[in-house]
Amino acid sequence: MASLSGRLTHIGLLRFSGPDAATFLQGQLTNDTRGLGAGRALLAAQTSPQGRVLALLTLLPHSSGIIAILPRELVAPSAARLGKYLLRAKARIEILEEPWSVAGEHGEERLRAAGVPIPAAPGGYVEAEGLAIGRVLGDPGRFWILAQSGRLAELGLAGNPAEQARREHDWRLADVRAGIPQVYAATCELFVPQMLNLDRLDAISFTKGCYTGQEIVARTQHLGRIKRRLLRVALAQDVPADAVRLGGPIRLIDGRSGRLTDVQPVDDGFEGLAVVALEPADAATEDEAPLARELPLPYALGAPA
């Protein structure tokens, strides 16, 4: 069955505007915002002073300001945390609500049928006729579309409101299969960026200079203390649904244990992403945790992507 495309109501938007917006974000996020220019998006993490990931943001260089895409449940907390660091910066943080909408599109077919411009490069970004279109970082066959709700509906890109739950499931399952991490309220501050493979997904700059949490992130990298990594896993169909939850424990057959960062039902059980200890000795095994098996990721962990 084809994946459903259309409006994603579980996703929210922040906008950073003003002459100091990029400079402000440079001091708050893991990636180098100087690489955020016309035609290119960025993936970055917002980290606590202790180097723990508070939110993951896809940044788009919108003509009205830098727009961040992140789970709706983290929009207000992220805006509030970042707002504490604004001080005298000539920048503004806004939560974008209606009429702004964000849609997710699987593949190019409907975009071509609607006459929508398609960015060519991986991580590419374009704007035209009231639309902003960006290729999903780490999964270039999918697209983010930002527009007013009426414009999405006019182009046939909004989807059926009655199918919203299925669209969210399909989008998150595509993230799982692409090995793209996400942080939600249940997993906020549980992981340092490398545990989520952000160093393998070009979401961390180790040369740009200081940002909140930078010292811990850099020390983790340079001392080689990355003992847990994001893995793709499968859980059996007979696992009770209440045992499969964000932040919940899992265990692998070889004795390693971890915590789920996302999990979605499939025909024969569940597929998810989990931060797992690389060595059994580093894992505190939880006997009651559901058993999982490792699935291949579409990128290597041994070298940067």
C-alpha positions as a printed Julia matrix, in Angstrom:
305×3 Matrix{Float64}:
  0.0     0.0     0.0
  1.4     3.41   -0.99
  2.36    5.83    1.76
 -0.11    8.65    2.32
  1.0    12.22    1.69
 -0.56   15.46    2.87
 -0.81   17.79    5.83
  1.06   16.66    8.97
 -0.68   18.09   12.01
  1.78   16.48   14.45
  4.49   18.75   13.02
  4.88   22.39   14.04
  6.86   25.41   12.91
  9.05   28.08   14.48
 10.29   31.15   12.64
 13.46   33.09   13.48
 13.59   36.53   11.89
 15.59   39.73   12.21
 19.15   40.7    11.28
 20.71   38.53   14.02
 18.59   35.41   13.5
 21.3    33.26   11.9
 23.95   34.46   14.34
 21.67   33.73   17.26
 21.01   30.19   16.06
 24.73   29.71   15.48
 25.19   29.98   19.24
 22.34   27.62   20.09
 22.37   24.71   17.62
 24.83   21.95   16.76
 25.13   22.72   13.05
 26.81   25.64   11.31
 24.08   28.04   10.24
 26.49   29.7     7.81
 25.73   26.72    5.59
 22.06   27.64    5.56
 21.62   29.55    2.35
 19.42   29.86   -0.66
 18.79   26.4    -2.02
 19.97   24.47    1.04
 18.39   23.26    4.29
 20.1    22.04    7.46
 19.44   19.52   10.21
 20.52   20.59   13.7
 19.95   19.79   17.36
 19.12   22.14   20.19
 21.07   20.94   23.22
 21.02   21.66   26.93
 24.11   23.0    28.76
 24.76   19.33   29.64
 24.88   18.44   25.92
 21.56   16.55   25.88
 19.27   16.9    22.88
 16.21   19.03   23.61
 14.85   19.05   20.05
 15.82   18.22   16.47
 15.11   20.94   13.92
 15.07   20.96   10.14
 15.97   24.53    9.16
 14.7    26.06    5.93
 16.02   29.4     4.57
 12.57   30.88    4.01
 12.26   34.38    2.56
 10.44   35.53    5.72
 13.1    34.17    8.08
 14.64   30.87    9.09
 11.84   28.36    9.61
 12.36   25.33   11.85
 10.34   22.13   11.46
  9.93   20.0    14.6
  7.28   17.98   16.46
  4.36   20.19   17.45
  4.58   19.09   21.08
  8.08   20.61   21.32
  7.39   23.89   19.53
  6.37   25.93   22.59
  9.04   24.44   24.94
 11.77   25.01   22.34
 10.67   28.59   21.73
 10.66   29.27   25.48
 14.12   27.76   26.05
 15.66   29.57   23.1
 13.99   32.81   24.11
 16.01   32.86   27.33
 19.17   33.32   25.26
 17.94   36.13   23.02
 19.2    38.9    25.34
 20.12   41.84   23.09
 20.09   39.93   19.81
 18.07   41.6    17.07
 16.04   38.48   16.44
 12.48   37.32   16.96
 11.1    33.85   17.66
  7.55   33.11   16.51
  5.36   30.03   16.68
  3.68   29.74   13.28
  0.06   28.63   13.47
 -2.83   28.82   11.0
 -2.93   29.7     8.19
  0.57   28.16    8.04
  0.62   24.44    7.32
  3.28   21.82    6.78
  2.73   18.81    4.54
  4.84   15.76    3.81
  5.07   14.31    0.32
  6.35   10.83   -0.56
  7.9    11.0    -4.02
  7.7    13.52   -6.85
  4.62   12.34   -8.76
  1.99   14.55   -7.13
  4.34   17.53   -7.07
  4.89   17.24  -10.81
  1.15   16.83  -11.4
  0.51   20.02   -9.4
  3.2    21.93  -11.33
  5.22   22.46   -8.15
  8.95   23.18   -8.49
 11.14   20.38   -7.18
 14.56   21.04   -5.64
 17.17   19.0    -7.45
 19.93   18.44   -4.89
 19.77   16.34   -1.71
 18.77   18.77    1.04
 17.66   21.18   -1.66
 15.13   23.97   -1.1
 13.04   26.18   -3.37
 10.21   28.72   -3.05
  7.59   29.59   -5.65
  4.0    30.8    -5.77
  3.41   30.77   -2.04
  5.07   27.39   -1.49
  8.3    26.38    0.19
  9.58   22.93   -0.77
 12.54   21.14    0.78
 13.88   17.64    0.29
 13.94   15.69    3.55
 17.5    15.59    4.85
 18.63   11.97    4.91
 15.75   10.75    2.73
 15.76   12.75   -0.53
 12.76   10.92   -1.99
 10.46   12.76    0.45
  9.62   16.44    0.63
  8.52   19.05    3.14
  5.98   21.56    1.82
  5.21   24.77    3.71
  2.27   26.89    2.61
 -1.0    28.35    3.73
 -3.66   25.68    4.25
 -5.8    26.99    1.43
 -2.91   26.85   -1.01
 -2.2    23.2    -0.16
 -5.84   22.33   -0.69
 -5.95   24.24   -3.99
 -3.06   22.16   -5.32
 -4.47   18.89   -4.01
 -1.57   18.45   -1.57
 -3.42   18.74    1.75
 -4.83   15.21    1.88
 -8.03   13.94    3.45
 -8.41   15.2     7.06
 -9.96   11.88    8.02
 -6.7    10.11    7.16
 -4.44   12.23    9.35
 -3.51    9.39   11.73
 -2.48    7.19    8.8
 -0.4    10.03    7.3
  1.47   10.55   10.57
  2.11    6.81   10.84
  3.42    6.6     7.26
  5.66    9.65    7.69
  7.15    8.44   10.95
  7.63    4.91    9.6
  9.51    6.4     6.63
 11.76    8.22    9.13
 12.37    4.95   10.96
 13.31    3.12    7.77
 15.62    5.96    6.71
 17.31    5.95   10.13
 16.3     9.57   10.75
 15.99   10.23   14.49
 13.42   12.4    16.18
 13.02   13.66   19.72
  9.64   13.97   21.4
  8.6    15.09   24.88
  9.13   11.56   26.24
 12.74   11.44   25.01
 13.76   15.08   25.52
 17.17   15.32   27.27
 17.82   11.56   27.23
 20.58   11.5    24.61
 23.68   13.36   23.46
 23.68   14.07   19.69
 26.08   11.27   18.75
 23.78    8.68   20.33
 21.22    9.74   17.71
 23.81    9.39   14.91
 23.71   13.13   14.24
 27.45   13.09   13.55
 26.7    10.6    10.75
 23.83   12.69    9.39
 25.78   15.93    8.91
 23.9    17.61   11.76
 26.9    18.57   13.92
 29.73   20.96   13.13
 32.9    20.33   15.14
 34.65   23.42   13.75
 32.14   26.25   14.02
 32.86   27.32   17.63
 30.79   27.6    20.75
 27.11   26.88   21.25
 25.08   25.8    24.26
 26.2    22.27   25.16
 29.15   22.35   22.73
 31.81   21.38   25.28
 30.09   18.08   26.16
 29.35   17.24   22.51
 32.94   17.92   21.45
 34.41   15.99   24.39
 32.22   12.99   23.59
 33.5    13.02   20.01
 37.19   13.59   20.64
 37.54   11.18   23.56
 35.77    8.4    21.67
 33.2     7.87   24.4
 30.31    7.04   22.11
 29.09    3.83   23.71
 25.51    3.95   22.44
 24.17    4.44   18.93
 20.84    4.71   17.16
 19.88    1.38   15.59
 16.89    0.24   13.58
 15.0    -2.57   15.26
 12.0    -4.86   14.83
  9.74   -6.14   17.6
  7.48   -9.16   17.37
  3.73   -8.97   16.82
  3.01  -10.55   20.22
  4.69   -7.75   22.16
  1.99   -5.97   24.19
  1.28   -2.51   22.79
  1.7    -0.92   26.23
  5.26   -2.31   26.39
  6.21   -0.47   23.19
  6.53    3.23   23.99
  8.8     6.19   23.36
 11.69    6.11   25.79
 10.75    2.58   26.81
 13.35   -0.19   27.15
 14.16   -2.95   24.69
 16.72   -5.74   24.72
 18.49   -7.49   21.86
 19.17  -11.22   21.73
 22.91  -10.65   22.28
 22.28   -8.94   25.62
 22.49   -5.31   24.57
 19.74   -3.03   25.78
 18.43    0.32   24.69
 15.56    2.8    24.64
 13.1     3.45   21.83
 13.12    6.85   20.15
 10.27    5.99   17.78
  8.22    2.89   17.05
  5.44    2.24   14.54
  3.18   -0.77   13.95
  3.67   -2.83   10.79
  1.95   -5.96    9.5
  4.15   -8.4    11.42
  4.79   -6.38   14.58
  6.61   -3.1    15.09
  9.56   -1.27   13.56
 11.43    1.43   15.4
 14.62    3.24   16.19
 16.37    2.78   19.5
 19.52    4.06   21.15
 21.34    0.82   22.01
 24.56    0.03   23.85
 27.32   -1.01   21.46
 28.62   -3.66   23.87
 26.61   -6.0    26.12
 28.85   -5.1    29.05
 27.76   -1.47   28.74
 24.09   -2.4    29.02
 22.0    -2.76   32.14
 19.73   -5.55   30.9
 16.08   -5.22   31.81
 14.53   -8.69   31.86
 11.01   -7.33   31.4
 11.94   -5.27   28.34
 10.51   -6.54   25.03
 12.89   -8.49   22.82
 13.97   -6.85   19.56
 16.15   -7.78   16.61
 18.45   -5.42   14.76
 17.62   -4.33   11.21
 20.06   -2.71    8.77
 20.35    1.05    8.58
 20.64    2.73    5.17
 23.93    4.36    6.21
 27.12    3.18    7.89
 27.98    3.94   11.5
 31.69    3.44   10.97
 32.28    6.66    9.04
 30.51   10.0     8.66
 27.72   10.08    6.08
